[in-house]
Amino acid sequence: MTFMVDLGIITLSCLALGLASKYLRQAAIPAYIIAGIILGKSGFDLISSYEFVEWLGKIGIILLMFYIGHEFNFKGIKEPGRLFAGCTDFFVNFILGFSLGLLIGLSLLEAFILASAVYISSSAIVISSLIENKRLIYPEAETVVWLMVFEDIILAILLVVLTSIMAGSLAMIPVSLATTLLLIVIILALIRRLSNFISPLFERDDEIPILLIFALIFGFSAIAHLLNVSEVIVAFFLGAALSGVKSFQKLFGATIAFKNLFLTIFFFSFGMMFQFQFATLSSADFVLALTALITISILGKFASGALIGKRLYDSLETGLRIGAYTTPRGEFSIVLLAVALGMGTGISELLISLVIAYVIILSIVGSFFARHGNRISKAMVGREHQ
């Protein structure tokens, strides 16, 4: 029963640090990672059932992508200016991250992972900040939300590319992509075909609706695992398919509750699994690389935001606010690294340490930028005019 003790330690520590983060108006994600680092292999090593906790954390990733897929709106792609905004955000930040990765000596695969982590903002932090700080009334709020949606699209593509590369030789990439696409088409077609059958099941008032949801999620995830396809991609498109089933909407809140619990465990498990070499973390080379990474990340988001603001709103100040709102990084940067590590390919200690330190710092700094985006943009424009 040691896993019960582990769950008690995890939930109590995350509760304490999570409450502290909320009180300080900071993102809770770095707090959960720090809890894992302190209580895991790098710290007091209080966790016994590492594999079990890691397994629970993987459920959190799957449920996160299922949630994103359900909330995703494919129709928004066609609206004027949105494609430009999404592509600008991607190219500016991905290229900066990839270039820095190569500059500090990472392999092509590691530079790809770092670039993906640099590009992807935290939807949870960004959108929560817009709501909490009453920024939804600003004209650019819709563009910021759309950028988070566009990042969800790119995230799915990045995961397909990443898992395809890591599944084998370059020659196998087309096969892996084709297998992934075929499974996605089957899921979308099957849910649409069976919607009349499963819709009444979601309306029952017993345990059947919840069992059905998780049977679909875990069943398709198992098929994806057997076919060497990313489970998180399958979960994303399963969520998108079920969004068309009206009777499912009333159960979505229960799914979110499960997602929040298991995702918290995921962030804890990510921190607990690694034995960080703190001598490496304090070395001059690492500090310089981390400083450069944080600097280009912040400048990249402000630069892409400025370009978007000038094109869509003819306003540099509006663009700088977009950059401030989209600066925070969080869950998806960790998810990408976790997927890469889960496939057994050797990832350097430098990349792991960089991404974790980066997410912790950018979640905090980015939350500050998101909260004070209006003031920051006015100050930056004022300096330019002087």
C-alpha positions, 0 to 999 in steps of 0.5 A, spaced: 500 500 500 506 504 499 502 507 493 497 510 497 502 513 502 505 516 495 498 519 493 497 522 500 504 526 499 503 528 492 496 531 493 498 534 500 504 537 497 501 540 491 495 542 495 499 546 499 504 549 494 498 550 489 494 554 494 500 558 495 501 560 488 494 562 487 495 566 493 501 570 490 497 570 484 502 566 480 501 560 475 501 553 479 504 549 474 511 551 476 509 549 484 507 542 482 514 541 478 518 544 484 514 539 489 516 533 485 523 535 484 523 536 492 520 530 494 523 526 488 529 523 486 533 530 486 530 531 493 528 527 499 526 521 495 520 520 499 516 517 493 516 509 493 512 507 487 515 512 481 512 507 475 505 508 478 505 515 479 508 516 472 503 512 469 497 516 473 501 522 470 500 520 463 493 519 464 493 527 465 497 528 458 491 524 455 486 528 458 489 534 457 489 533 449 482 530 450 480 537 453 483 541 448 480 537 442 473 538 445 474 545 445 477 546 439 474 550 433 476 548 426 472 553 423 476 559 426 481 558 421 478 561 415 477 568 419 481 574 416 488 575 419 488 569 423 492 565 419 497 570 418 497 571 426 498 564 427 503 563 422 507 569 424 507 567 431 510 560 429 515 562 425 518 567 429 519 563 435 520 556 432 526 559 428 529 563 434 528 557 439 531 552 433 537 557 432 539 557 439 538 550 440 544 549 435 548 554 437 549 551 444 550 544 441 544 540 441 542 535 436 537 537 431 532 533 434 533 536 441 533 543 437 527 541 434 524 539 441 527 546 444 524 550 439 517 547 440 518 548 447 519 556 446 514 557 441 508 553 445 505 558 450 501 556 456 493 556 454 491 555 461 495 561 464 494 565 458 486 565 458 486 565 465 490 571 465 485 574 460 479 573 464 482 574 471 485 581 469 479 583 465 482 583 459 477 580 454 474 587 453 480 589 449 480 588 441 486 584 441 483 578 446 480 574 441 486 574 437 490 572 443 485 566 444 485 564 437 493 564 437 492 559 443 487 555 438 492 555 433 498 553 437 493 547 439 493 545 431 501 546 431 502 542 437 498 536 434 502 537 428 509 537 432 507 531 436 506 527 429 513 529 427 516 528 433 513 521 434 514 519 427 522 521 427 523 517 434 519 511 431 525 509 427 529 511 421 527 517 416 524 512 411 519 510 416 516 517 417 511 517 411 509 510 414 508 513 421 504 519 418 500 515 414 498 510 420 496 516 424 492 520 419 488 513 418 487 512 425 484 519 426 480 518 420 477 512 423 476 515 430 472 521 426 468 517 422 466 511 427 464 517 432 460 520 427 457 513 425 455 511 432 453 518 435 446 516 435 447 509 439 452 513 444 448 519 445 443 516 449 448 512 453 451 519 455 444 521 458 443 516 463 444 517 470 448 512 473 456 510 472 455 508 464 456 515 461 463 516 465 465 509 463 463 510 456 468 516 456 474 513 459 473 506 455 473 511 448 479 514 451 483 508 453 481 504 448 483 508 442 489 510 446 491 502 447 490 502 439 494 508 438 500 504 443 499 498 439 500 501 432 506 506 435 502 512 434 502 518 439 496 517 444 495 524 445 494 526 438 489 520 438 486 523 444 486 530 441 481 528 435 477 523 439 475 530 443 474 533 437 469 528 434 465 527 441 464 535 441 459 534 436 455 529 440 450 534 444 449 529 450 456 529 451 456 536 453 453 535 460 458 530 462 464 535 460 465 538 467 466 531 470 472 530 465 475 536 466 475 535 474 479 528 472 483 532 467 485 537 473 487 532 478 491 527 473 495 533 470 497 536 477 500 529 478 503 529 471 507 535 473 509 532 480 511 526 476 515 530 471 519 533 477 520 527 481 523 522 475 529 526 474 536 526 478 538 533 476 545 535 477 545 541 481 553 542 479 551 543 472 545 547 473 549 552 477 555 552 471 556 558 467 555 555 461 548 553 463 546 559 466 548 563 460 544 558 455 538 559 460 539 566 460 539 566 452 533 562 452 529 566 456 531 572 453 529 570 446 523 567 448 520 574 451 523 578 445 520 573 440 513 573 443 513 581 443 516 581 436 511 576 433 506 580 437 508 587 434 508 584 427 501 581 428 498 588 431 501 592 426 498 588 420 491 586 424 490 593 428 495 598 425 497 599 432 504 597 435 501 598 442 496 593 441 501 588 438 506 589 444 500 587 448 499 581 444 506 579 446 505 580 453 499 576 454 502 570 450 509 570 453 507 565 459 510 558 457 507 551 461 504 545 460 505 544 453 513 545 453 513 539 459 508 535 455 513 535 448 519 533 453 515 528 456 513 525 450 520 525 447 523 522 454 517 516 454 519 514 447 526 512 450 530 516 446 536 519 449 535 526 451 541 530 454 541 533 461 542 539 458 536 540 454 532 537 460 534 542 465 533 547 460 526 546 459 524 545 466 528 551 469 525 555 463 518 553 464 518 554 471 521 561 470 517 563 464 510 561 468 512 566 473 515 572 469 510 570 463 504 571 468 507 578 470 507 580 463 500 577 462 497 581 468 501 588 466 501 587 459 497 594 458 502 598 462 508 594 459 506 596 452 504 603 453 511 604 456 515 600 451 511 605 445 513 611 450 520 609 449 520 608 442 517 615 441 522 619 445 
